Amino acid sequence: MPDKPEGPQQLLIEELQDMYDVEKQLIRALPKMAKAASDEELGNALREHLEVTKGQMQRLEKVFESLDLRARSKPCKGMKGIVEEGQETMAEDREPVLMDTAITAAGRRVEHYEMAGYEALRDMARQLGLKDAAQMIEETLREEIQADKLLAQIAKRLLKEAGTAQGSKGSEEKGQRSKGSSSRGSSQGGAGASKKKSGSSRQKNSAAKGSSHSGHPLTDHEEIRQWAEERGAQPSCVKGTGSKDDTGMIRLDFPGYSGAESLQAIEWDEWFEEFDKRNLALIVQDTTAGGQQSNFNKLVSRDNVQERGGSNSRSAR
Ligand SMILES: [Fe+2]
């Protein structure tokens, strides 16, 4: 470390302290985000990023060490604001698939904020000839970019799932219903109850709060089977996700669902074996906000729904 206490070196130290606080705040926020997520992949991604973040904090400590400094944090107001906004979002009442989409957006804000911070830090370190520090910061930067990419991918899938249900509602409204198939929701978590009609979706969402058409988790095999059979849904798995001894990702396949080509029918026994092995719960909705039978369903981690308690766990065992 060059000996001048002020100037670029001091700026670098302050930026380091800022990022140290960013990571600390994130370590507190990520478990809450993971808990609020219904989507299995999203929950896992957030939990994994928590571990990565802990590593990043330790790496920052090493950067401080390489500069003969003790790790200290300087409160980062920007991150505080992003985290607070994320918490507000998670407190809102939304369909699980839309809540998950909102969580990916909050997560991506965090990642981009961190990417900007680390990129600036890396450049400062390089400029000052602090090779080790620059390399460590670069490593963290790459992890943040990776995390953002994964969240973007998940968001894309979630939007598709939300859109599938919305799209089928659209054709129903145009009177193109055939054998009732177009009113079927996605087997992968379509937002059956709050399909948007321009301008009124907000009111619809708030009207749905805590009512009988909010999703509830099922873990009982008979109840799940009955719910699915009432809707003509078949047990299935996603093609290409399994192996010889592994069923892969299970789903419910609804007649007329456009993603059917990607699904493969399996027996209920196999479906439930995978369901229990992976400790899953099926969040279902009985009726839409409009009172029609809903196909909304989503597979989530059982731990998640049990922790939530309240009306959400009325059928969970
Ligand atoms: Fe980070």
Residues whose N, C-alpha, C, O or C-beta is under 5 A from the ligand:
A	BS01	LIG	T53 Q56 E114
